[in-house]
Amino acid sequence: MEAIRAVAAFLDAHPELGKGRITVAFSGGYDSLCLLSCLKALGCDVVALYVDHRLRSPEELEEEARLNEANCRTLGVPLEVVHLADGQVEALCDELGCGLEAAARILRYKVLEDRGIVATAHNRDDQAESLMMRLTSGCTILSLSGIRAVRGRIVRPLLAVPRCDIVRHVDSLGLNASHDTTNDELFCMRNRMRHLVMDSLSEEVKDRLCRIAANMQAIEARLDDLEVVDHGLWCSASRSAYLALSPLARQKALFQIHSRFSTRRLSEGGRVAVDEAVEKGRGLEGADLILRQKAGMLSFFPPRLFFSCSFKEGVHLPYGLVMRRTGGEKALHFDPSRLEGTAILRLSEEGDRMLTKGRLVPISDLLSAWGCPYGLVLQDAVGVRAVFASPFGGRDRLADSLLEADWAPLPPWLPCHEST
């Protein structure tokens, strides 16, 4: 069968995949069922991971669960199921201003984090579909590189396989693929492209679209790279090195920088705005990313996410941070019992002020001096009592009212990466 030969060739080209467990992003449809069966047949250690987005009727989800369990049992593959909370996808839509499909994808990949190697079942038809969508949306030329067979720990062994071969493979095994009825609706661009355009294209035309992607990937691989320093939640690069790049190499650099902060594609307008800001030597507050320039260096930050949550140990914050008691020179030592009323953590805003070193200082002045666009502030009934900017390249500082002459015995606080 074409599908299993293609997956075998992919594994031969990437022998490291056979050294550990592979998590298959599993929907139960033809594509992921084909990928799961091929990897299992080729002797890989695989697990199927299904994410329930709570976007369909309970009856349809129950039937899908029944089919998934039966198919995984037949293949001898363990099945893990993760249920998102009711309304979680819709809430992310409102927060990011994106569609249901985009929000569901972001949350799905969030679940897949820290799973080691993750295999998705994108195929030849998905590649052609993506190329057509980008061609009709006025994308940059590098966007025509399409879907990658390997991106970090995400692998796509079926990317060169036509969907007709995938269907034949699954049917030959006697497996019953599930069907997501939302894929039949025309509420999103991808579904409209699939049913109104792609279904009318010949296999030859789809192959030609995929060749465009392969050619663009080859061109991109030959472009100069920008040396980028990863600081965790932000990154930096030399302005002169960026300006020395060709226009295409600049696009490549900005796409790679943006991918550190978001699973969404960098918009053409956002890319042009960043490029113009770098050339003019000014900063930028964009919806895609934030740029600061200082001393010949470019600093890139994720966009602002406005939030408010209670101050306590272990509270999870945006940007992948969690508030913890930890040691180290940067930690702020203070007594939380001295906070008055409800204490919250939120992102800094214009107009925030804090009494520090005997002066009421605008938080924005501190952040500007540190070269970062924002920080976390700790606020209670008295006002802003602390600012945490170290995760974003700045410093942490207490208000005078929380300073102690002998702070060593007090619990130290610091927002840390969730992985630390």
N, C-alpha and C positions, 0 to 999 in steps of 0.2 A: 504494500500500500504506500502511496506517495507520502502521506502524513508521517508514518512511522520512519520512513527512510529520511525525510527531512529532519526530524527530531534527532535521529541517530547521527546524522552529519553534523548537526549543531553541537551535540555532546562531544563528538570527536574534535571539533574545533575549539571547544572550551572544556578540556578535561577536568578542570578544577570543580566543575559542577557535580562530578561523581563522588566528591569527597565528603559531602555533608547532606543534610536534609534539605529538600526543596519544597517550599510552600507554594501551592498552586492557588492563585486567585480564582475561586470556583463559584460560578453562578448556576451550574447545572445545565446550561445550554449546550448546543452542539460543540462550540469552540473549546470551552474549558473542559468538557467531558472528553473530547478528543485528546487534548494535551495531557490530561491526567492519565488516560489509558496508555498513551504512547510512553510516557515517562515510566510508568509502572512496568510495562512490558519490557522496557530496556534495562530494568534492574535498578532504577533509581529509588532512593529513600524519599518518598513523597507523602505529603499531607494535604488534604483539600481544606481550604479555609473559605467559608461562606459568610457573607455579611448581609444581614437583613436590615434594609434601610427603612422599613416600616412605611413604604410608599404605596403598597398595593393592598388589595382586600385580604382579610384573614383567610378566606377560602382558597384563594390562589396561592398564598404563601404556604398554607398547610399542604396543598397538593405538591408544590415544588419541594417542600421539605421531605415528603414521602418518597418522591422520585430520587432526590439526592441521596437519601439514606440507602435506598435500594441499589442504586448504581455504584456507590462507594463500597457497599458490602460485596457486590459482585466482583468488583475490581480488587478487593482486599486492601483498600486504602482508608486510613482513618479520616474522619470528617470532623472539623471544628466549626462551630456556628457562633457568630457574634451578633447579638441583637442591639441595634442602636436604639436610643430612647425615642419615644414618640415625640415628633416635632423637632427632632435634632437637625434633620436635613433642612427643614424650612427655616429654622432659626439661623443656620449658617448662611442661607440665601439672603436673609435680611441683613445680616452682619456684613457680608462681603458684596452685596448687590449683584449676585450672580444667579444663574438659573439652577433648577433642581438637579439637572444632570451634572453640572460642574460641582455643586456642593456635595452631592453623593460621591463623586469621584474623590474629592479631597478627603472626606471622612473615611472612605474605603482605604485609601493609601495610608491614612493615619493609623488605621488598625493594622496594616501590614508592616508598619515600622518595627524594627528590632526582631524581624522574623528570619533573618539571614537571607539566603537567596530566595527571591520571589519570582515565580514564573507566571506570566500573563499570556492569554491565548489570542493576542492580536494576530491577524492573518493577512494574506495578500490583499483581500478585499477591503479590510480596514485601512491598510496603507493607501490604497487607491482612493478610498473615500476621504481620508484626511487630506491628501493632495488636492482633490477637487474642492474641498471646503476652503482650503487656504488660497487656492487660485482665485476663487470667487469672492474672497473677503479682502482683497487688496493687500496681501501679506508682503513681508520683506522676502527677498530672494532666498535667504538662508532658511526661511521657514519651510521652503520646499524640500528640505532634507527629510521631512516627514518623521515617522516613528523610527526609533533606533532598536535594533535587535538586542543590544545590550546598553543599558544606562545604569552605571553603578551596580547595585545588587539586583536590579530588575532585569530579567531576561525574557525574550519572546521567541521561543524556538519555532513557532509556526508562522513567523512573519512572511515567509516566502511561499506559503502553501495556500492555494485557492480554496475558497470556502466550499466549493462543490466537492473537492477531495475530502474535506473534513466531514461533510455530511455522509459521504459514502463510507468513510472509515467507521463512524459511529454506528451507522445502520448495519454494517457488516458484523458488528459485535453484538447486535441484538439489544443494545441499550436504548432506553427511552429518555431522550433529552427533554428538559423542561422548557417552557416558553414564557417569557416575560411579556405580557400584553402591552405594557407601556412602550415597548419597542415598535408597536404597530401604530401608535398615535403620532400625529404630526405637530406636536406642541413644541418640539425643539428642532434646531437647525439640522442636527445630525440625522434625525429620523426623516426629515423632509428630503435631505440629500440622498439618503439610502433608498427611499421608496420612489421618489419622483425622478431621480436622475440616474443613480448608480445601477438600478435594476434594468435600465434601458441600454447600458453600455455592454459591448462585447468583451469577452475575456481578453482579446488582443489589446483593446484600449486600456483595460485595467493594468495589463502588463506594462504598457508604455508609461502610464502614470507612475508605476513603481520604479521604472528605470530612471525617471526624472529624479526621484528621491535618492536612488543609489548614486547617481551622478553628482548631485548636490552634496551628499555626504563625502564623496571623494574629494570634491573641491574644498569643502570645509576642513577636511583633515590636513590639507596642504597650507592652510592659512597660518600666519604667525599667531602665537599665543601670547596673551597678556599675563605677566606674573602677578598673581593675586595672593595676598596674605589673608588667611582665614583667622579671624579673631573670635570665632564662636558665633555670636549673634550679629556680627557685622564683618565687613572685609574691606581691605584697602589695596590701592595700587598706585603706581607712579603716574602722575598726570602727563609728563613728557613721554613716557613709554606708550601711554594710550594714544596720544596725539600723533605719534610716529606710525601707528598702525594704518593699514589701508582701510577704506570704508567697510569692506566686507569683514575684515578682521575685527573691526570695532563692533560690528553687529554680533559676531561670534562671542566676543568678550562680554558684551552686555547681556546676551542670552544666558551665558554660563553664570554670570554674577546673579542675575535675577532668579535663576533656578535654585540658588542656595536659599532663597527666602520664600519661594512660592511654587506650588504645583501647577499654577496657571501659566499660560503662555504670555510672554511680554508683548504688550500691544505695540503696534507700529507707532502710534502717537507717543507712547511712553518712551520708546527707544529714541525717537527723534528729539524729544524734549531733553533727555539725559545727554545725548551727544552735543546738542547746542549749548547746554549749560556748561559742559566740560570745556568747550571751545571758548566760551565767554568768561570762564573763570569764576562762575558763581554757583551757589548751591541750588538745590531743587527739592521741593516737597511734592512728590508725585504719588499717584494711586498705586503705582507698581513698585517703586522703591524711593528712598530718600538719598540725596547726594549732598555731601559736604566737601569743601576744598580748603586745605590749609597746608602751608609750607611745602607746596609742590606735590602733595599727596591727595588722592581721591579716596573718600571714605563713603561706603555704601551701606545703608541701613534698611531693614524691612519697613514697610509703611506703618503709619500710626494705627493702633487698635485701641479704641477708647473702651475702658472697662472700669469696673469698681468691684472690689471683693473685700471681705473681712480680713483683718490682719490676724494671722495665727500661723503657728508652725505647720508646715506641710501643705499650705494652700497653693494650688496650682494657678499659675499666672500665664497670660499670653506670652508668645515668643519662646515657649518651651522652658519657662522658669518655674521654680518652686521655692517658696520661702523656707529657709532652714536655719537652725542654730548651728553655726560652724565656726571653727577657729580660723586663724590667719590674720595678717596685718590689715586686710581690707574690711574685715567684719566690723560692724558697728556694735559697740557694747552699751546697752542701756537696759533699764528696768521697765518692762512692759506694764507693770502695775501703776506707773506714773502717767500712763495715758488716760485721758478723761473721755467718758462717753464711749460711743462706738468708734473704733479705730478701723480705717479702711486703707487699702492700697489701691492706687489708680495711676494712670499715666499722667505725667505733668501736663499742665495747661498754661496758656498765656495768662498772666495775672497772678500766678502762684507766687507767694512770698514766704520767707522764713527768717526768723530772728537768729542770726548766727554771727558770732564774734562782736556782739553788741550792736549790730546793724540789721535793719529789716531789708533783706536782699531779695530781689526778684530771682526766682529759680532759673528763669531763662538766661540771666546773666551768668550764673554759675555754669549752666550747660554750654553756653556759647564759649566760655573760657576753656572748657574741657573739650570742645570740638564735637559734641554729640547733640543730636536733635531733640532728644527727650530722655526722661528718666522715670523711675517709679517714685511716687511720693507717698509718705505715710501721714495720714491726716486724721485728727480726732476733733473733739469739740473745741479745742483751743485754736487749732489751725494746722498748718504743715509742720510736722515735728521731725521729719527726716526726709532725705532724698537719696535714692539708690540709683546711681548712674554707672557704676563700674561694669555691669554687663554690656553697656553700650559704648565703652571706651572712656567714660568719665570717672568720677570719684563718688564716694558715699560720704554724706555729711549729716550730722545731728544738729537739731536746733539747740540753742543755749539751754533751754529748759530741760533737756534730757541729759545734758553733760554731767558727769560725776567726777569728783576729784580722784576717786579711787575706783576705776571702772573694771579692773581685772576680774573680780569675782562675778560680774554681771554676765548674763547670757549674751553671746555675740550673735548677731543676725546678719544674713546675707542672702540675696536672691541668687540661686544657683541653677545650673542646667539640670533638667530632670534626670539626666543620665549619670550625674555625679553623686 
